[in-house]
Amino acid sequence: MTAELVRGQNHPLSQSRLEIRISAGTPVAAAAALGDENGRIHGTEWVAHPGAPVQPGLEVSRQAAADHRLAVDLDAMTDAVHRVSVLLALPAANAGAGPARFGSVAAPFVAVTGLDGTEVASYTITGLNLESAVVALELYRRQGAWKVRAVGQGYAGGLAELFADQGLSEAAQLAAGIDEAVAKGLVRSVQAPPPRTPEGDRSRQAAAPAVGPDQGAAPQGAPGPVPPAYGGQPAGGQGQGGPQPPYGGATDPHAPSGGPVDYSHPRRQTSAPPPPPPAAPPAHPGQPARPVAGDATGWSMEERLYNQVWGMFEDLARTAAAYRSAVDFAESRMDKELEQALSDPRSRIGGQGDAAREAARARYTQLVDQARASLDRDLDQLAAESEVVEPALPPAFARWDNPCWHAYRVPMEIPMALRLGDLRLPEAESIRIPMLLRLPLERGLWIDSGRTESLDGSFTDSHDMRRLAMDTAVAHAARLLAVYPAGEFTVHVVDPAGSGAQALAPLTQTGVLAGPPAQGAAGVTEVLARLTQRVDLVQMALRGGASDALPPGFDTSQQLLIVNDFPHGFDDRAVNQLRYLVDEGPSVGVHLMMVADREESAGYGPLLDPLWRSLLRLTAVPDDHLADPWVGHAWTYEPPSVPPGSEVLRQVLTQVAEARRTWNR
């Protein structure tokens, strides 16, 4: 039976190999600190954290996530270690974005389990307010036995204050190092779906710039209400009330200019439940239920499919985590049994030793086979679900080879999300999970053109990588243009040396760009100055509550800037403008897509580190670099690809260009 602890309560531990499972509902950084009999930390090497995730007897997650699994082996602790403290911290507290205190998020839940998943003790950390770091619980040695105690001690000063309180002299430096490691981890995280609004309300909501995998609070000093043209959509979906007035202007002629606007549907009762999902057909006796496309909850089929894809993503992540944990347990058990057999001199020779070794290997094989059978059962169900979900996806969620693109029509509303590629794990090579990104974009994209070796070992030279990266960028831009209504998405291109002309042909020849790709240093300066001025104008209008004072004919559409061959053609002023657009642009509808090799801009030193960390890194070849927000697996990202010889991309862009010309008449 699980012991549900309250603050200060303890419980004995009967196992030495344990897992600490953490569920926080929002991304948190997890760490574990070793302490002496007085609870003091003797040095930074006594702390396992995302920057140094493995210490003797400890292993923690390498990134911030909503769920964690920490591995603990108490038998591997040295005699000097008498306490293991489990620490949690809000990663965005020092970055000025996301929740800055535990009082504004759901109470974290921590459980101590055996390697088989059986809970030994659990603790829900309540009563937190201004704290941004907390000692969740501690495992401590008392009279040769180990116990767990619920602590729940929070620190408003974050990890630096926490480490200082535990006697670590390098507290500030270690806290800064953890923040840096977490920031790097957040860059590679797949953005989790935002929570559903109360009672499924589908009114438009304001979007704030995102720096991590989950939504967070707006940064301090951020502008006031975000115009509806740039507002984020809640999980309930897009607004349904038809065209909206630009820049937050009031719909009531007697209402004050710039006042709050209610974008909820005038005839929808938000308290009414959504329509039920389609029912699954009855399964044969003894067989699992047959999957149905759209059987998740939601107000529309689009929302149901979106939630179903995320459910498949989470199911595969947790299924793989359970399998890996079971295999690790089997290996650890076999190693321990072999060590015991070899420690007895009498069993080193003769048939007794051989029998003990064979028995240990047989038990290992049995445990692994059981875990694999469970994994295969779950994978079969996921594969069956994928087979029915993939053909049912709308164009925004579908691959380029999906037949739905042949019936494509320019949409009248912005979809919830769009597909940026596929994700897979080595345990399930045949299952591809669509990587869906919420709209409107909340962080820029970086198509890395610097990788030279793919996962299959094939070598790709730098010239081919640049070409592949531009092809990938064009595919992403084409999809963004295709899923937005006519006139609501504008694309600019900066190509200083003209090296991307061939890849950009589908965009230039169909006429969907705002203008010809800018070339040379003068072209770079002109485009950056124009977009920077646009950001300044919108921000001033919003902060001053004078959204109706913008220049006549001001373009209210979302703006995307594709930058190729960076840093060629960029001087120091242009680099600073680029950083400004990355930081301030998304909140007012200006987004960036970089096609660049980070090594080529190494001459700028750490100046550009915040820029790279602010962008979601994608690649032009399969690469293990993205992590899920639950258990932090390294997922293989596969970029979107247009079938060889297919004209689907040009056909779609031609329709977009024609719809835009009709809309502008």
C-alpha positions as CSV (number, residue, x, y, z in Angstrom):
1,M,0.0,0.0,0.0
2,T,1.3,3.4,-0.9
3,A,2.0,5.8,2.0
4,E,0.6,9.2,1.2
5,L,2.9,11.6,3.1
6,V,2.2,15.0,4.5
7,R,4.9,17.6,5.2
8,G,7.4,16.3,7.7
9,Q,6.2,12.7,7.7
10,N,8.6,9.8,6.9
11,H,8.3,6.2,5.7
12,P,10.8,3.4,5.7
13,L,12.3,2.2,2.4
14,S,12.7,-1.6,1.9
15,Q,14.4,-1.3,-1.5
16,S,17.7,0.2,-2.5
17,R,17.1,0.7,-6.2
18,L,14.3,3.3,-6.6
19,E,12.7,5.7,-9.0
20,I,11.5,9.2,-8.1
21,R,8.6,10.1,-10.3
22,I,7.6,13.7,-10.6
23,S,4.5,15.2,-12.1
24,A,4.2,18.9,-12.1
25,G,1.8,19.9,-14.9
26,T,4.3,22.5,-16.1
27,P,7.9,22.1,-17.1
28,V,10.2,22.0,-14.1
29,A,13.9,21.3,-13.7
30,A,14.7,18.3,-11.5
31,A,17.9,17.8,-9.5
32,A,19.2,15.7,-6.7
33,A,21.7,16.7,-4.1
34,L,23.8,14.5,-1.9
35,G,24.4,15.6,1.7
36,D,26.4,14.5,4.7
37,E,24.9,13.6,8.1
38,N,24.3,17.3,8.7
39,G,22.7,17.8,5.3
40,R,25.5,19.9,3.9
41,I,26.6,19.6,0.2
42,H,30.4,19.4,0.0
43,G,30.7,20.5,-3.6
44,T,29.1,20.8,-7.0
45,E,30.1,17.2,-7.8
46,W,27.6,16.2,-5.0
47,V,24.7,17.5,-7.2
48,A,23.1,15.7,-10.2
49,H,21.4,18.2,-12.4
50,P,20.5,18.7,-16.1
51,G,24.1,19.9,-16.8
52,A,25.6,16.9,-15.0
53,P,22.8,14.4,-14.9
54,V,24.8,11.4,-13.6
55,Q,26.5,11.1,-10.2
56,P,27.3,7.9,-8.3
57,G,24.0,6.3,-7.5
58,L,22.0,9.1,-9.1
59,E,20.6,9.9,-12.6
60,V,18.3,12.8,-13.3
61,S,16.6,14.2,-16.4
62,R,18.6,16.2,-18.9
63,Q,16.0,18.8,-19.5
64,A,13.0,20.5,-17.9
65,A,9.8,18.6,-18.4
66,A,6.3,18.2,-16.9
67,D,7.1,14.6,-15.8
68,H,10.4,13.2,-14.6
69,R,11.8,9.8,-13.6
70,L,14.9,10.0,-11.4
71,A,16.9,6.8,-10.8
72,V,18.4,6.2,-7.3
73,D,20.7,3.4,-6.2
74,L,21.2,3.7,-2.4
75,D,23.7,0.8,-2.4
76,A,25.9,2.9,-4.7
77,M,26.1,5.8,-2.2
78,T,29.4,6.3,-0.4
79,D,29.6,6.1,3.4
80,A,29.9,9.9,3.5
81,V,26.4,10.3,2.0
82,H,23.6,10.3,4.5
83,R,20.9,12.3,2.6
84,V,19.6,12.5,-1.0
85,S,17.5,15.6,-1.5
86,V,15.1,15.8,-4.5
87,L,15.0,19.4,-5.9
88,L,12.5,21.1,-8.2
89,A,12.8,24.5,-9.9
90,L,10.8,26.5,-12.3
91,P,13.1,26.9,-15.4
92,A,11.6,30.2,-16.6
93,A,11.7,32.0,-13.3
94,N,15.0,33.7,-14.1
95,A,14.3,34.1,-17.8
96,G,11.3,36.4,-17.3
97,A,8.9,34.1,-19.1
98,G,6.6,31.4,-17.9
99,P,5.5,30.8,-14.4
100,A,7.8,32.5,-11.9
101,R,6.4,30.9,-8.7
102,F,5.0,27.6,-7.7
103,G,2.0,29.4,-6.2
104,S,0.7,30.0,-9.8
105,V,0.9,26.4,-11.0
106,A,-0.6,23.1,-9.9
107,A,0.8,21.5,-6.8
108,P,3.7,19.1,-7.9
109,F,3.3,15.5,-7.1
110,V,6.3,13.3,-6.2
111,A,6.3,9.5,-5.8
112,V,8.9,7.0,-4.7
113,T,8.5,3.7,-6.6
114,G,10.3,0.5,-7.1
115,L,11.7,-0.3,-10.5
116,D,8.6,-2.3,-11.3
117,G,6.5,0.9,-10.8
118,T,5.0,0.0,-7.5
119,E,4.6,3.1,-5.4
120,V,6.2,3.1,-2.0
121,A,5.4,6.7,-0.9
122,S,3.9,9.8,-2.5
123,Y,3.7,13.4,-1.6
124,T,1.8,16.3,-3.0
125,I,3.7,19.6,-2.4
126,T,1.0,22.1,-1.3
127,G,1.2,25.5,0.4
128,L,3.8,27.0,-2.0
129,N,3.4,30.6,-3.0
130,L,6.3,32.8,-4.1
131,E,8.9,30.0,-4.2
132,S,10.6,29.2,-7.5
133,A,12.7,26.3,-6.1
134,V,11.7,23.6,-3.6
135,V,13.2,20.6,-1.8
136,A,10.5,18.1,-2.5
137,L,11.6,15.2,-0.4
138,E,14.7,13.6,1.0
139,L,15.9,10.0,1.3
140,Y,18.0,9.8,4.5
141,R,20.0,7.1,6.3
142,R,19.2,6.4,9.9
143,Q,20.8,3.6,11.9
144,G,21.9,1.8,8.8
145,A,18.4,1.9,7.1
146,W,17.0,4.4,4.6
147,K,13.8,6.3,4.9
148,V,11.9,8.9,2.9
149,R,10.7,12.2,4.3
150,A,8.3,14.7,2.8
151,V,10.0,18.1,3.0
152,G,8.3,20.7,0.8
153,Q,10.7,23.5,1.7
154,G,10.5,26.3,-0.8
155,Y,12.9,29.2,-1.7
156,A,11.8,32.4,-3.3
157,G,15.4,33.1,-4.3
158,G,15.5,30.0,-6.5
159,L,18.2,27.4,-6.7
160,A,20.9,29.8,-5.6
161,E,19.2,30.4,-2.3
162,L,18.5,26.7,-1.9
163,F,22.1,25.6,-2.5
164,A,23.4,28.4,-0.2
165,D,21.0,27.2,2.6
166,Q,22.6,23.7,2.3
167,G,26.1,25.0,2.8
168,L,27.3,25.0,-0.8
169,S,29.9,27.8,-1.4
170,E,29.5,27.8,-5.2
171,A,25.7,28.1,-4.9
172,A,25.3,31.0,-7.4
173,Q,27.6,29.5,-10.0
174,L,25.9,26.1,-9.8
175,A,22.5,27.7,-10.1
176,A,23.6,29.7,-13.1
177,G,25.0,26.5,-14.7
178,I,21.7,24.7,-14.2
179,D,19.8,27.6,-15.7
180,E,22.0,27.5,-18.8
181,A,21.6,23.7,-19.2
182,V,17.9,24.0,-18.8
183,A,17.7,26.8,-21.4
184,K,19.5,24.6,-23.9
185,G,17.2,21.7,-23.1
186,L,14.1,23.9,-23.6
187,V,15.3,24.8,-27.1
188,R,15.1,21.2,-28.2
189,S,11.8,20.4,-26.6
190,V,8.6,19.8,-28.5
191,Q,6.0,22.3,-27.5
192,A,3.3,20.6,-25.4
193,P,-0.4,21.3,-26.1
194,P,-1.7,24.2,-24.0
195,P,-4.4,23.4,-21.4
196,R,-8.1,23.6,-22.3
197,T,-9.7,26.9,-21.3
198,P,-12.4,26.7,-18.6
199,E,-15.6,24.9,-19.8
200,G,-14.1,24.5,-23.3
201,D,-14.3,28.3,-24.1
202,R,-13.2,28.8,-27.6
203,S,-12.9,32.6,-27.6
204,R,-9.6,34.0,-28.9
205,Q,-6.9,34.4,-26.3
206,A,-3.8,36.6,-26.3
207,A,-0.5,34.8,-27.0
208,A,2.8,35.5,-25.3
209,P,6.3,34.7,-26.6
210,A,7.3,31.2,-25.7
211,V,10.8,30.0,-24.8
212,G,10.0,26.5,-23.7
213,P,7.9,23.6,-24.5
214,D,4.8,24.8,-22.6
215,Q,2.8,28.0,-22.4
216,G,3.7,30.4,-19.7
217,A,2.8,33.8,-18.4
218,A,3.8,36.9,-20.3
219,P,7.2,38.4,-19.5
220,Q,7.4,41.5,-17.3
221,G,7.2,44.7,-19.3
222,A,5.4,42.9,-22.2
223,P,2.9,45.0,-24.1
224,G,-0.8,44.9,-23.1
225,P,-3.5,43.1,-25.0
226,V,-2.3,41.4,-28.1
227,P,-4.3,42.1,-31.3
228,P,-6.6,39.4,-32.3
229,A,-4.7,39.0,-35.6
230,Y,-1.8,37.8,-33.5
231,G,-3.6,36.1,-30.7
232,G,-3.0,32.5,-29.8
233,Q,-5.7,29.9,-29.9
234,P,-6.7,27.9,-26.8
235,A,-6.9,24.2,-27.0
236,G,-10.6,24.7,-27.7
237,G,-9.8,25.9,-31.2
238,Q,-10.2,29.0,-33.2
239,G,-12.8,31.6,-32.8
240,Q,-16.0,31.1,-34.8
241,G,-17.4,34.6,-35.1
242,G,-16.2,35.5,-38.7
243,P,-13.9,38.4,-39.5
244,Q,-12.5,40.2,-36.5
245,P,-11.6,43.9,-36.3
246,P,-7.9,44.5,-36.6
247,Y,-5.7,45.4,-33.6
248,G,-8.3,45.0,-30.9
249,G,-10.7,47.7,-32.0
250,A,-14.0,47.5,-30.2
251,T,-16.9,46.1,-32.2
252,D,-19.4,48.4,-30.3
253,P,-19.3,51.9,-31.9
254,H,-20.0,53.4,-28.5
255,A,-17.2,51.4,-26.8
256,P,-13.9,53.2,-26.0
257,S,-11.2,52.7,-28.5
258,G,-8.7,49.9,-27.7
259,G,-11.0,48.5,-25.0
260,P,-11.5,44.8,-24.2
261,V,-13.3,42.9,-26.9
262,D,-15.4,39.7,-26.3
263,Y,-14.6,37.4,-29.2
264,S,-16.8,34.5,-28.0
265,H,-19.4,33.2,-30.4
266,P,-22.6,35.2,-29.8
267,R,-24.8,32.1,-30.1
268,R,-22.7,29.5,-28.3
269,Q,-23.3,28.6,-24.7
270,T,-19.9,27.9,-23.3
271,S,-21.3,25.8,-20.5
272,A,-22.7,23.3,-23.0
273,P,-20.6,20.1,-23.4
274,P,-18.9,19.5,-26.7
275,P,-20.5,16.9,-29.1
276,P,-19.5,13.4,-28.2
277,P,-16.6,11.8,-30.2
278,P,-17.4,9.0,-32.7
279,A,-18.0,5.7,-31.1
280,A,-15.6,2.8,-31.7
281,P,-17.1,-0.2,-33.4
282,P,-17.6,-3.2,-31.1
283,A,-14.5,-5.4,-30.8
284,H,-14.4,-9.1,-31.1
285,P,-14.3,-11.0,-27.8
286,G,-10.9,-11.0,-26.3
287,Q,-9.6,-8.4,-28.8
288,P,-8.7,-4.7,-28.0
289,A,-11.1,-2.1,-29.2
290,R,-10.6,-1.0,-32.7
291,P,-9.3,2.6,-32.9
292,V,-11.3,5.4,-34.5
293,A,-10.0,8.6,-36.0
294,G,-11.2,11.6,-33.9
295,D,-12.2,9.7,-30.8
296,A,-10.5,12.3,-28.5
297,T,-12.5,15.1,-26.9
298,G,-13.0,18.4,-28.7
299,W,-15.4,20.8,-30.2
300,S,-14.6,19.9,-33.8
301,M,-13.0,17.1,-35.7
302,E,-9.9,19.2,-36.1
303,E,-9.5,19.6,-32.4
304,R,-10.3,15.9,-31.8
305,L,-7.6,14.8,-34.2
306,Y,-5.1,17.3,-32.7
307,N,-5.8,15.9,-29.2
308,Q,-5.6,12.4,-30.5
309,V,-2.2,12.9,-32.1
310,W,-0.9,14.3,-28.8
311,G,-2.4,11.4,-27.0
312,M,-0.5,9.0,-29.3
313,F,2.7,11.0,-28.8
314,E,2.4,10.7,-25.0
315,D,1.4,7.1,-25.1
316,L,4.4,6.2,-27.1
317,A,6.7,8.2,-24.9
318,R,5.5,6.5,-21.7
319,T,5.3,3.0,-23.3
320,A,9.0,3.3,-24.4
321,A,9.9,4.7,-20.9
322,A,8.3,1.7,-19.2
323,Y,10.2,-0.7,-21.5
324,R,13.5,1.0,-21.0
325,S,13.0,1.0,-17.3
326,A,12.2,-2.7,-17.3
327,V,15.3,-3.5,-19.3
328,D,17.5,-1.4,-17.0
329,F,16.1,-3.3,-14.0
330,A,16.7,-6.6,-15.7
331,E,20.3,-5.7,-16.5
332,S,20.9,-4.4,-13.0
333,R,19.5,-7.6,-11.4
334,M,21.6,-9.8,-13.7
335,D,24.8,-7.8,-12.9
336,K,24.1,-8.0,-9.2
337,E,23.5,-11.8,-9.3
338,L,26.6,-12.4,-11.4
339,E,28.6,-10.3,-8.9
340,Q,27.3,-12.3,-6.0
341,A,28.1,-15.5,-7.8
342,L,31.7,-14.4,-8.6
343,S,32.3,-13.1,-5.1
344,D,32.1,-16.6,-3.7
345,P,35.5,-18.4,-4.5
346,R,33.7,-21.8,-4.4
347,S,31.5,-20.8,-7.3
348,R,34.2,-19.5,-9.6
349,I,35.2,-23.0,-10.8
350,G,33.2,-26.1,-11.5
351,G,29.6,-26.5,-12.6
352,Q,28.1,-24.5,-9.7
353,G,29.4,-21.2,-11.0
354,D,28.3,-21.9,-14.5
355,A,24.8,-22.8,-13.3
356,A,24.5,-19.6,-11.3
357,R,25.6,-17.5,-14.3
358,E,23.2,-19.4,-16.6
359,A,20.3,-18.9,-14.2
360,A,21.0,-15.1,-14.0
361,R,21.1,-14.8,-17.7
362,A,17.9,-16.8,-18.0
363,R,16.1,-14.5,-15.5
364,Y,17.3,-11.5,-17.5
365,T,16.0,-13.0,-20.7
366,Q,12.7,-13.7,-19.1
367,L,12.2,-10.2,-17.8
368,V,13.3,-8.6,-21.1
369,D,10.9,-10.9,-23.0
370,Q,8.0,-10.0,-20.7
371,A,8.8,-6.2,-21.2
372,R,9.1,-6.6,-24.9
373,A,5.8,-8.5,-25.1
374,S,4.1,-5.7,-23.3
375,L,5.8,-3.1,-25.5
376,D,4.8,-5.0,-28.7
377,R,1.2,-5.1,-27.5
378,D,1.1,-1.4,-27.0
379,L,2.9,-0.7,-30.2
380,D,0.4,-2.8,-32.2
381,Q,-2.4,-0.7,-30.8
382,L,-0.6,2.5,-31.6
383,A,0.2,1.3,-35.1
384,A,-3.5,0.4,-35.7
385,E,-4.5,3.9,-34.4
386,S,-2.0,5.6,-36.6
387,E,-3.3,3.7,-39.7
388,V,-6.8,5.2,-39.2
389,V,-5.7,8.7,-38.0
390,E,-3.2,9.5,-40.7
391,P,-5.6,9.4,-43.6
392,A,-8.2,11.4,-41.7
393,L,-5.9,14.4,-41.0
394,P,-6.8,17.8,-42.5
395,P,-4.2,19.5,-44.8
396,A,-2.6,21.4,-41.9
397,F,-1.8,18.2,-40.1
398,A,-1.2,15.9,-43.1
399,R,1.9,14.9,-45.0
400,W,2.5,16.2,-48.4
401,D,1.7,12.8,-49.9
402,N,-1.8,12.8,-48.3
403,P,-4.6,12.8,-51.0
404,C,-6.3,15.6,-49.1
405,W,-3.9,18.1,-50.7
406,H,-5.3,17.3,-54.1
407,A,-8.7,18.6,-52.9
408,Y,-7.0,21.6,-51.3
409,R,-8.9,24.9,-51.1
410,V,-7.6,28.1,-49.4
411,P,-9.1,28.0,-45.9
412,M,-11.4,30.6,-44.4
413,E,-10.1,30.2,-40.8
414,I,-6.7,29.7,-39.2
415,P,-6.2,26.0,-38.1
416,M,-5.2,25.1,-34.6
417,A,-1.7,23.9,-35.6
418,L,0.4,22.7,-38.6
419,R,2.7,19.8,-39.2
420,L,6.4,20.4,-39.2
421,G,7.5,16.8,-39.8
422,D,7.4,13.4,-38.0
423,L,8.8,12.0,-34.7
424,R,9.8,8.4,-34.0
425,L,11.7,6.4,-31.4
426,P,14.1,3.5,-32.0
427,E,11.7,1.0,-30.2
428,A,9.0,1.8,-32.8
429,E,10.7,2.6,-36.1
430,S,7.5,2.1,-38.1
431,I,5.3,4.5,-36.1
432,R,5.6,8.1,-37.1
433,I,4.0,10.7,-34.8
434,P,3.0,13.9,-36.6
435,M,4.9,16.9,-35.0
436,L,2.2,19.5,-34.6
437,L,3.0,23.1,-33.7
438,R,0.4,25.5,-32.4
439,L,-0.6,28.5,-34.4
440,P,0.1,31.3,-34.4
441,L,3.8,30.7,-34.1
442,E,5.2,31.6,-30.7
443,R,8.9,31.1,-31.4
444,G,11.0,31.3,-34.5
445,L,12.3,28.3,-36.5
446,W,16.0,27.4,-37.2
447,I,16.7,25.1,-40.1
448,D,20.2,23.8,-39.3
449,S,22.3,23.6,-42.4
450,G,25.4,22.5,-40.6
451,R,24.9,18.8,-40.0
452,T,27.0,16.7,-42.3
453,E,26.3,13.1,-41.3
454,S,22.8,11.6,-41.1
455,L,21.7,8.8,-38.7
456,D,22.2,6.1,-41.3
457,G,25.9,7.0,-41.5
458,S,25.7,8.6,-45.0
459,F,27.8,11.7,-45.5
460,T,26.3,14.9,-46.8
461,D,28.6,17.7,-47.9
462,S,28.1,21.3,-46.9
463,H,26.7,22.3,-50.3
464,D,24.1,19.6,-50.3
465,M,23.2,20.4,-46.7
466,R,22.5,24.0,-47.6
467,R,20.3,23.0,-50.5
468,L,18.4,20.5,-48.4
469,A,18.0,23.0,-45.6
470,M,16.5,25.6,-48.1
471,D,14.2,22.9,-49.6
472,T,13.0,22.2,-46.0
473,A,12.5,25.9,-45.3
474,V,10.5,26.3,-48.5
475,A,8.3,23.3,-47.6
476,H,7.6,24.8,-44.1
477,A,6.9,28.3,-45.6
478,A,4.6,26.8,-48.2
479,R,2.6,25.0,-45.6
480,L,2.3,28.1,-43.5
481,L,1.0,30.0,-46.5
482,A,-1.4,27.2,-47.3
483,V,-3.1,26.9,-43.9
484,Y,-3.7,30.7,-43.5
485,P,-6.7,32.5,-45.1
486,A,-5.9,34.7,-48.1
487,G,-4.0,37.8,-47.1
488,E,-3.4,36.7,-43.5
489,F,0.2,35.5,-43.9
490,T,3.1,37.3,-45.6
491,V,6.5,35.9,-46.4
492,H,9.7,37.9,-46.9
493,V,13.1,36.4,-47.9
494,V,16.6,37.6,-47.3
495,D,19.1,35.8,-49.5
496,P,22.2,38.1,-49.6
497,A,24.2,36.0,-52.1
498,G,21.4,34.6,-54.1
499,S,22.5,31.1,-53.3
500,G,18.9,29.9,-52.5
501,A,17.4,30.9,-55.8
502,Q,16.8,27.4,-57.0
503,A,15.2,26.2,-53.8
504,L,13.1,29.4,-53.6
505,A,11.7,28.9,-57.1
506,P,8.3,27.5,-55.9
507,L,7.8,30.7,-53.9
508,T,9.1,33.2,-56.4
509,Q,7.5,31.7,-59.5
510,T,4.0,31.4,-58.0
511,G,4.1,35.0,-56.7
512,V,3.3,34.3,-53.1
513,L,6.2,36.3,-51.7
514,A,5.8,39.9,-50.5
515,G,8.5,40.9,-52.9
516,P,11.6,39.5,-54.6
517,P,14.2,38.0,-52.2
518,A,16.4,40.8,-50.8
519,Q,20.0,40.5,-51.9
520,G,23.2,42.1,-50.8
521,A,23.9,44.1,-47.6
522,A,21.5,46.9,-48.8
523,G,18.7,44.4,-49.2
524,V,19.3,43.0,-45.8
525,T,19.3,46.4,-44.2
526,E,16.1,47.5,-46.0
527,V,14.0,44.4,-45.0
528,L,15.2,44.4,-41.4
529,A,14.6,48.1,-41.0
530,R,11.0,47.7,-42.3
531,L,10.1,44.8,-40.1
532,T,11.8,46.4,-37.0
533,Q,9.8,49.6,-37.6
534,R,6.6,47.5,-37.9
535,V,7.3,45.8,-34.5
536,D,7.9,49.2,-33.0
537,L,4.7,50.7,-34.4
538,V,2.4,47.9,-33.3
539,Q,4.0,47.8,-29.8
540,M,3.6,51.6,-29.3
541,A,0.0,51.4,-30.5
542,L,-0.8,48.6,-28.1
543,R,0.9,50.1,-25.1
544,G,-0.8,53.5,-25.8
545,G,-4.2,51.9,-26.3
546,A,-4.4,53.6,-29.7
547,S,-4.6,50.6,-32.0
548,D,-6.8,52.6,-34.4
549,A,-4.0,55.2,-34.9
550,L,-1.8,53.0,-37.1
551,P,-1.1,54.2,-40.6
552,P,-3.9,53.7,-43.2
553,G,-3.5,50.5,-45.2
554,F,-1.2,49.0,-42.6
555,D,-0.7,45.3,-43.3
556,T,-2.4,43.3,-40.4
557,S,-1.2,39.9,-41.6
558,Q,1.3,37.6,-39.8
559,Q,4.8,38.2,-41.2
560,L,7.5,35.5,-41.7
561,L,11.1,36.4,-42.6
562,I,13.2,33.7,-44.1
563,V,16.9,34.4,-43.7
564,N,19.4,32.4,-45.8
565,D,23.2,32.4,-45.7
566,F,23.5,34.0,-42.3
567,P,25.7,35.8,-41.3
568,H,26.7,36.7,-44.9
569,G,25.5,40.3,-45.6
570,F,24.9,41.1,-41.9
571,D,26.8,43.8,-40.1
572,D,26.6,44.4,-36.3
573,R,23.5,46.7,-36.7
574,A,21.7,44.0,-38.8
575,V,22.6,41.3,-36.2
576,N,21.1,43.4,-33.4
577,Q,18.0,44.0,-35.4
578,L,17.7,40.3,-36.0
579,R,17.9,39.6,-32.3
580,Y,15.3,42.3,-31.7
581,L,12.9,40.6,-34.1
582,V,13.5,37.2,-32.5
583,D,12.8,38.6,-29.0
584,E,9.9,41.1,-29.7
585,G,8.5,40.0,-33.0
586,P,6.4,36.9,-32.2
587,S,4.1,38.9,-29.8
588,V,3.1,41.2,-32.6
589,G,3.0,38.7,-35.4
590,V,6.6,38.9,-36.9
591,H,8.3,35.6,-37.0
592,L,11.7,34.4,-38.1
593,M,12.9,31.3,-40.0
594,M,16.7,31.0,-40.0
595,V,18.5,28.7,-42.5
596,A,22.0,28.8,-41.1
597,D,25.0,26.9,-39.8
598,R,25.8,28.0,-36.3
599,E,29.5,27.4,-36.7
600,E,29.7,30.0,-39.5
601,S,28.6,32.7,-37.1
602,A,31.1,31.6,-34.4
603,G,33.0,34.9,-34.8
604,Y,30.2,36.7,-32.9
605,G,31.0,34.7,-29.8
606,P,28.3,34.4,-27.1
607,L,26.4,37.4,-28.6
608,L,24.2,35.1,-30.6
609,D,23.7,32.4,-28.0
610,P,20.3,33.9,-26.9
611,L,19.2,34.0,-30.6
612,W,19.9,30.3,-31.2
613,R,18.2,29.4,-27.8
614,S,15.1,31.3,-28.8
615,L,14.6,29.3,-32.0
616,L,13.1,25.8,-32.4
617,R,15.9,23.9,-34.1
618,L,14.9,21.7,-37.0
619,T,17.0,19.8,-39.5
620,A,17.0,18.8,-43.1
621,V,18.0,15.2,-42.4
622,P,16.7,12.8,-39.7
623,D,18.3,13.8,-36.4
624,D,17.9,12.7,-32.7
625,H,17.6,16.1,-31.1
626,L,14.0,16.8,-30.0
627,A,12.7,15.8,-26.6
628,D,9.1,15.2,-25.4
629,P,7.8,17.2,-22.5
630,W,6.9,14.2,-20.4
631,V,9.9,11.9,-19.9
632,G,12.5,13.7,-22.1
633,H,13.2,11.0,-24.7
634,A,15.5,12.0,-27.6
635,W,13.1,11.6,-30.6
636,T,14.3,11.3,-34.1
637,Y,12.9,14.3,-36.1
638,E,12.2,13.7,-39.8
639,P,11.7,16.8,-41.9
640,P,8.7,17.0,-44.3
641,S,9.4,15.9,-47.8
642,V,7.5,16.4,-51.0
643,P,7.2,13.2,-53.0
644,P,9.8,13.1,-55.8
645,G,8.3,14.5,-59.0
646,S,5.2,15.7,-57.3
647,E,3.7,19.1,-58.3
648,V,1.5,19.3,-55.2
649,L,3.6,22.1,-53.6
650,R,3.4,24.3,-56.7
651,Q,-0.3,23.6,-57.2
652,V,-1.0,24.6,-53.6
653,L,1.0,27.8,-53.8
654,T,-0.6,28.7,-57.1
655,Q,-4.0,28.5,-55.4
656,V,-2.7,30.6,-52.6
657,A,-1.5,33.3,-55.0
658,E,-4.8,33.4,-56.9
659,A,-6.8,33.6,-53.7
660,R,-4.6,36.5,-52.6
661,R,-5.1,38.4,-55.9
662,T,-8.8,37.9,-55.6
663,W,-8.8,39.1,-52.0
664,N,-6.8,42.2,-52.9
665,R,-9.2,43.4,-55.6
